[in-house]
Amino acid sequence: VVGFVAILVTLTTLAAGYSLADSYRKVDEVRVRVGNLSTRIIPMVNLLANIAAHALQQEIHLERVFRYYEVRPLNSAAIREETALFVKLGELVDEEIQAAEVMVQNALKERESLQVSEAIKFGELGPTLRNIEKEHQELHDHSLRVLELLAAEGPAAARAEEARLEAEADHLDEELERMLLSLEEFNVQ
């Protein structure tokens, strides 16, 4: 009987030890996940939200320039001011995209602290950010060419280009939204 009790006590102790070790492992996984959320994923979501917001603000200033060219007498000071804000926001978007690329690179350098799904998501973000950076630069450059055309030849000459610009801006907005939503979905998981 004593031997049987000793075996039961030993098995109970082993089961409790395994349960404790498993609980510790699970708590550690949660700690790592919360750490990654607070240091990588949430800051990335915030940065991507800023990129999207500033790109939209940039489009608003461009639209204002177009409207100012439609009104006579021409308000040159307002056109200059809105154009300067458009350019400034473009530079801000570029800086934010570069900051996001650095965040991705840093996260991937510390891959061992990421869960597999996080490493995959950050791996996908790099090429997506480079594509968005390229599209944003093309839109920015095209916008500046249209503004030059507006200044030189007036609104009638730039109307066809404005439609192309709007399509480019819509595409960029969709890409930004898709990237932001994918990261937010990942954040919820």
Buried (B, 14 or more C-beta within 10 A) or exposed (E): EEEEEEEEEEEEEEEEEEEEEEEEEEEEEEEBBEEBBEBBBEBBBEBBBBBBBBBBBBBEBBBBBBBBBEEEEEBEEBBEBBBEBBBBBBEBBBEBBEBBBEBBEEBBEEEEBBEEEBBEBBBBBBEBBEEBBEBBBEBBEBBBEBBEBBBEEEBEEBEEBBEEBEEBBEEBBEBBEEBBEBBEEBEEE
